[in-house]
């Protein structure tokens, strides 16, 4: 399986999971019981803010690479301000210190993304705070004490940023800390991105989780996420929480869902059956499954029916080209991914 196939799976799988978790209607099920479901999709199934923000994360990273930046976080912050604009906030209010007369780049020209798909209040309020004050949330100077799932569910593309997993962990944690200041809110993101890093290189999930565990424990405040990782790996030996609403729980349940399933769709359905923030859980499970099994393992009819599949495929292709090829240049990239 090629890395390009896995990167496509990473993005498409997350969007399919997002659509399942956000738009399916489920029967009452016991936590962890996979595959008992009723689906009543809109046509076509639409992903929500989890995937929107993942796309803008990817765009920010590509723009940072195009600019030759060592630190991608200012570019990711700028990308999130553009996403805020797509959610109905005028650019003059959303842009903050980014002195551009209009938002630019690939994603702000995709009208399908200009839809209000239940974005989290924490993300919106944190980005408005940045726009109004210029205060950037960091692990050292948190913007709030939130550990909601809005930080972890958007950072899968960060796995492509560096050939060094410790750098991937740090960038993902910092990207999440822009909006979520509790250690569990941003350390879950670092852990998730590093797990993806190993899956993209062909590691099995238990090994990827074990390696990410080592990176996690070097950070202060890691205890809550560590408990959830160990519970997920223990499966029935140590039960998961009866609902996944905060970041460390959401990641743990998504990992558990992939461990008990043997293909991407089953993993996504297992995740979407779990009580809690089903959109985030299933989206993360889809990212994991896509990176593990590749895009071709995701049923073709679901890929074909997925709303805005074209932009997902395009961004995944560009993400691969920007970070996994040497010297790739596209004459359209200065307009698609301006160095700002």
C-alpha positions in Angstrom: 0.0 0.0 0.0 1.4 3.4 -1.0 1.7 6.4 1.3 -0.4 8.3 -1.1 -3.2 5.8 -0.7 -3.0 6.0 3.1 -3.1 9.9 3.0 -6.2 9.8 0.8 -7.7 7.3 3.3 -6.8 9.6 6.2 -8.8 12.5 4.8 -11.7 10.5 3.1 -12.0 8.1 6.0 -12.3 11.0 8.5 -15.0 12.7 6.4 -17.0 9.5 6.0 -16.8 9.0 9.8 -17.9 12.6 10.3 -20.9 12.1 8.1 -21.9 8.8 9.8 -21.5 10.2 13.3 -23.0 13.6 12.6 -26.0 12.7 10.4 -27.0 9.1 11.2 -30.0 8.3 13.4 -29.1 5.5 15.8 -31.0 3.0 17.9 -30.3 2.8 21.6 -27.3 0.6 22.0 -25.0 -0.5 24.9 -21.6 1.3 24.9 -19.2 -0.6 22.6 -21.7 -2.7 20.8 -20.7 -2.4 17.2 -22.8 -2.4 14.0 -26.3 -2.1 15.5 -27.6 0.9 13.6 -30.2 2.7 11.6 -29.0 5.2 9.0 -31.1 8.0 7.5 -28.7 10.0 5.5 -29.3 13.3 3.8 -28.4 13.1 0.1 -25.5 13.3 -0.3 -24.2 12.6 3.2 -22.4 15.8 4.5 -19.5 16.0 6.8 -19.5 18.6 9.6 -17.1 21.0 11.3 -14.7 18.1 12.2 -13.7 17.7 8.5 -14.0 21.4 7.7 -11.4 22.2 10.3 -9.2 19.3 9.2 -9.2 20.7 5.7 -8.2 24.1 7.0 -5.5 22.5 9.1 -4.1 20.8 6.0 -4.3 24.1 4.1 -2.4 26.0 6.8 0.4 23.3 6.8 0.8 23.4 3.1 1.0 27.2 3.0 3.6 27.0 5.8 5.6 24.6 3.7 5.3 26.7 0.6 6.6 29.7 2.6 9.6 27.7 3.9 8.4 28.3 7.5 10.0 26.4 10.4 6.9 27.1 12.6 3.5 26.3 10.9 1.4 27.5 13.8 0.9 31.1 12.6 -0.3 29.7 9.3 -2.6 27.3 11.0 -4.0 30.1 13.1 -4.6 32.1 9.9 -6.3 29.1 8.3 -8.7 28.8 11.3 -9.6 32.5 11.0 -10.5 31.8 7.4 -12.7 28.9 8.5 -14.3 31.3 11.0 -15.2 33.5 8.1 -16.9 30.6 6.4 -19.1 30.2 9.4 -20.7 33.6 8.9 -18.2 36.0 10.6 -17.4 38.9 8.3 -13.7 38.9 7.3 -13.1 42.3 8.8 -14.0 40.8 12.2 -12.5 37.3 11.7 -9.1 38.3 10.3 -7.7 39.8 13.5 -4.1 40.8 13.0 -3.9 39.2 9.5 -3.9 42.4 7.4 -5.4 41.1 4.2 -8.3 42.9 2.5 -9.9 39.5 1.7 -9.4 35.9 2.6 -7.4 34.0 0.0 -6.4 30.5 -1.0 -8.1 27.3 -2.1 -10.7 26.7 0.6 -12.4 30.1 0.8 -13.4 29.6 -2.9 -15.3 26.4 -2.1 -18.9 27.5 -1.5 -19.8 24.2 -0.1 -17.7 25.0 2.9 -19.7 28.1 3.6 -22.2 26.2 5.7 -22.9 26.3 9.4 -22.5 22.7 10.4 -22.8 22.9 14.2 -19.4 24.3 15.0 -18.3 24.0 18.6 -18.7 27.1 20.8 -15.2 26.7 22.2 -13.6 26.8 18.8 -15.6 29.8 17.6 -15.2 31.8 20.8 -11.4 31.1 21.0 -10.9 32.3 17.4 -13.1 35.4 18.0 -10.9 36.1 21.1 -7.8 35.9 18.9 -9.4 38.2 16.3 -10.3 40.7 19.0 -7.2 40.6 21.2 -4.4 38.9 19.3 -4.0 36.4 22.2 -2.8 33.1 20.9 -3.5 30.1 23.0 -0.5 27.9 23.8 0.2 25.0 26.2 2.3 27.4 28.3 -0.3 30.2 28.2 -3.7 28.5 27.7 -6.6 30.6 26.3 -9.1 28.6 28.4 -9.4 25.4 30.4 -11.4 23.4 27.8 -10.7 19.8 27.0 -13.5 19.4 24.5 -13.0 17.3 21.4 -12.6 20.3 19.0 -8.8 20.3 19.3 -8.1 16.7 18.7 -10.6 16.0 15.9 -8.9 18.4 13.4 -5.2 17.6 13.6 -4.8 14.4 11.6 -3.0 16.3 8.7 -0.3 17.3 11.1 1.1 13.7 10.9 2.5 14.8 7.5 4.4 17.9 8.9 7.7 16.3 9.9 9.7 13.1 9.6 10.2 13.3 13.4 7.3 12.1 15.5 8.2 14.3 18.4 7.9 17.4 16.2 4.5 16.1 15.0 3.3 15.7 18.6 4.4 19.3 19.5 2.9 20.9 16.4 -0.4 19.0 16.9 -0.6 19.9 20.6 0.1 23.6 19.8 -2.5 23.6 17.0 -5.1 22.2 19.4 -4.1 24.7 22.2 -5.1 27.6 19.9 -8.6 26.8 21.0 -8.4 24.2 23.9 -6.2 25.0 26.9 -6.6 22.0 29.2 -3.7 19.5 28.9 -6.1 16.8 27.9 -7.5 19.0 25.2 -4.2 19.5 23.5 -2.2 16.4 24.5 -4.9 14.2 23.0 -4.2 16.0 19.7 -0.5 15.3 19.9 -1.1 11.7 20.7 -3.6 11.3 17.9 -1.2 12.9 15.3 1.7 10.6 16.3 -0.5 7.5 16.1 -1.4 8.6 12.6 2.3 9.2 11.9 3.1 5.5 12.7 0.0 4.2 10.9 1.1 6.0 7.7 4.4 4.1 7.9 2.8 0.7 8.2 2.7 0.1 11.9 -0.2 -1.8 13.4 -2.5 0.2 15.7 -1.4 -1.3 19.0 2.2 -0.6 18.2 1.4 2.9 17.0 -0.5 3.6 20.3 2.3 2.2 22.4 4.9 4.4 20.6 2.6 7.5 21.0 2.2 6.6 24.7 6.0 7.2 25.1 5.7 10.7 23.5 2.7 11.5 25.6 4.3 10.7 29.0 7.0 13.2 28.4 4.5 16.0 28.7 3.1 17.3 32.0 -0.6 16.8 32.5 -0.7 13.5 30.5 -2.4 11.3 33.1 -6.0 11.5 31.9 -5.1 10.7 28.3 -2.8 7.9 29.4 -5.7 6.2 31.3 -7.9 6.3 28.2 -5.1 4.9 26.0 -4.5 2.0 28.3 -8.2 1.3 28.6 -8.6 1.2 24.9 -5.7 -1.3 24.5 -7.1 -3.4 27.4 -10.4 -3.8 25.6 -12.8 -5.6 27.8 -10.3 -5.9 30.7 -10.8 -2.2 31.6 -14.1 -0.7 30.5 -14.2 2.6 28.6 -16.3 5.5 29.9 -20.0 5.3 29.2 -19.8 8.2 26.9 -17.2 10.2 25.0 -17.6 13.9 25.3 -14.1 15.2 26.1 -10.9 14.9 24.1 -9.2 12.1 26.0 -12.4 10.0 26.0 -13.2 10.6 22.3 -9.7 9.5 21.2 -9.8 6.4 23.5 -13.1 5.3 22.1 -12.0 5.9 18.5 -9.0 3.7 19.1 -11.1 1.0 20.8 -13.5 1.0 17.8 -10.7 0.3 15.3 -9.2 -2.4 17.6 -12.5 -4.4 17.7 -13.2 -4.0 13.9 -11.5 -5.6 10.9 -12.3 -3.0 8.3 -12.8 0.8 8.1 -16.6 0.8 7.7 -17.0 -1.5 10.7 -14.7 0.7 12.8 -16.6 3.8 11.8 -20.0 2.2 12.6 -18.7 1.0 16.0 -17.5 4.5 16.8 -20.7 6.1 15.7 -22.7 3.7 17.9 -20.9 4.9 21.0 -22.7 7.5 23.2 -21.2 10.9 23.2 -19.8 13.2 20.6 -20.5 10.7 17.8 -19.3 13.1 15.1 -15.9 13.5 16.6 -15.5 9.9 17.7 -16.4 8.5 14.2 -14.4 11.1 12.4 -11.3 10.2 14.4 -12.0 6.5 13.9 -12.3 7.2 10.2 -8.9 9.0 10.1 -7.3 6.1 11.9 -8.9 3.5 9.7 -8.1 5.3 6.5 -4.4 5.7 7.5 -4.3 2.0 8.5 -6.2 0.4 5.6 -5.9 3.1 2.8 -8.6 4.8 0.8 -9.4 1.7 -1.4 -10.7 -0.1 1.7 -13.4 2.5 2.2 -16.5 1.4 0.2 -16.5 3.1 -3.2 -20.2 3.9 -3.0 -19.7 5.9 0.2 -16.8 7.7 -1.3 -18.8 8.5 -4.4 -21.8 9.7 -2.4 -19.9 11.8 0.0 -20.7 15.5 -0.4 -17.6 17.7 -1.3 -15.5 14.6 -2.0 -13.7 16.4 -4.7 -12.1 19.0 -2.4 -11.1 16.3 0.1 -9.4 14.3 -2.6 -7.7 17.4 -3.9 -6.4 18.6 -0.5 -5.2 15.0 0.3 -3.3 14.9 -2.9 -1.7 18.2 -2.3 -0.9 17.3 1.3 1.0 14.2 0.0 2.8 16.2 -2.7 3.8 18.9 -0.3 5.3 16.7 2.4 6.1 13.3 0.9 7.7 14.2 -2.4 11.0 16.0 -3.1 11.0 19.3 -5.0 7.4 19.1 -6.1 6.2 22.3 -7.7 2.8 23.1 -9.2 2.3 26.4 -11.1 -1.1 26.8 -9.5 0.1 26.5 -6.0 1.0 30.2 -5.4 -2.7 31.0 -5.9 -4.1 27.9 -4.2 -1.7 28.1 -1.3 -0.3 31.6 -0.9 2.7 32.0 1.3 0.9 34.0 3.9 
